[in-house]
Amino acid sequence: MAIQVGGRIPSATLNLVQDGVQAIDSVEFFAGRKVVLFAVPGAFTPTCSAKHLPGYIQHIDQFTAKGFAVACLSVNDAFVMSAWGKSQDTPSAIQMLADGNGEFTKALGLELDASAFGMGLRAKRFALVADDGIVTHLFVEAPGEFSVSAAESVLASL
């Protein structure tokens, strides 16, 4: 079952890609702060690169002004997330998180089987807001859609 509003962020190891790669526990990452986490099915994929990440880049100052940290998650390895972040001129205020084996994504119950497209296990396109590790908002896209997890939509809900 997928995580719900009021649920606690599950524990899993993620790789934070910022000045190198650092393994972090998801519970520690979310502890003591407000975080907007948005997930994409894949770095360098069309909608993710043309709309999803660019929207958060464009609006990062608005999120930080409201007191939110912002993180981008994908079931890709840390090297891909690093290259994608650089190719998009992603500011350091957006933390890039690699969930290489999909451990965190599966723990959230938000995995997507993209095997039919040769992509294996991926994250559904979603955004969530957590306050000290408790989910306060959850926006999961219908297959093939891009609206509720967009930066503008999430900002409007805060």
Buried (B, 14 or more C-beta within 10 A) or exposed (E): EEBEEEBEBBEBEBBBBBEEBEEBBBEEBBEEEBBBBBBBBBBBBEBBBEEBBBBBBEBBEBBBEEEBBBBBBBBBBBEBBBBBBEEBEBEEEBBBBBBBEBBBBBBBBBBBEBEEEEBEBBBBBBBBBBBEBEBBBBBBBEEEEBEBBBBEBBBEEB
